[in-house]
């Protein structure tokens, strides 16, 4: 197996630093380039590879290198477009995309191999596969609730993972999440609506990511929880995705189900 060259966006940040640290111990990967915003460029001095404040300037010198981006929706879209123009594969771990932005991401994937998922954890993606089975077995009389906890720097709410969990549950009942989701309850709102899926977000501390799905029935309840102990969980998934993506063709926006 050849070594996979990687370019890390936002290499001076929390997730970028986690990724570069793992690459250093992975014999199948090489840190080929790092990118940061101009105001954070000094944070790249510690890296022994190509450095830039512009992905457009860097990629011509790194043909075939896989770009990994865990930044913010607008920045990640710019990354996707640059990768598509240059023909570099890209792994996107950013959440909070609007429906319109997701369409743009899919368009970029038509020109180069591209991978996106709201959660790079293998465990979460296994959970996504089994939740519809559990919902089907329990039936429609069980109320569905989702609670997620993240660190106090997270920008989007509910988390992309919570939304994906909700989408899986809604689909198991033949509906879309937009038809069933309730993200806020306040005041005298009356009885819980039949079939609704509640999503609650908690923010605080340095929590990497906790997600719990509740199946609430009469006389019993089932709680299914996934806890990410550190960002390394997501970084390891992203590196696995990058190595897998090298062998894929352009034409679709790949995700964890494709790789697993």
Secondary structure, DSSP 8 states (H G I E B T S, - for coil): ---EEEEEETTTSHHHHHHHHHHHT-TTEEEEEEE--GGGGGGGTT-SSEEES-HHHHHTTSTT-EEEE-S-HHHHHHHHHHHHHHT--EEE------HHHHHHHHHHTTTS-EEE-S---HHHHHHHHHHHHHHHHH-TTSEEEEEEEE-TT--SSS-HHHHHHHHHHHHHTTS-HHHHEE----SS--S--TT-EEEEEEE-TT--EEEEEEEE-SS-EEEEEEEE-STHHHHHHHHHHHHHHTT--SSSEE-HHHH-
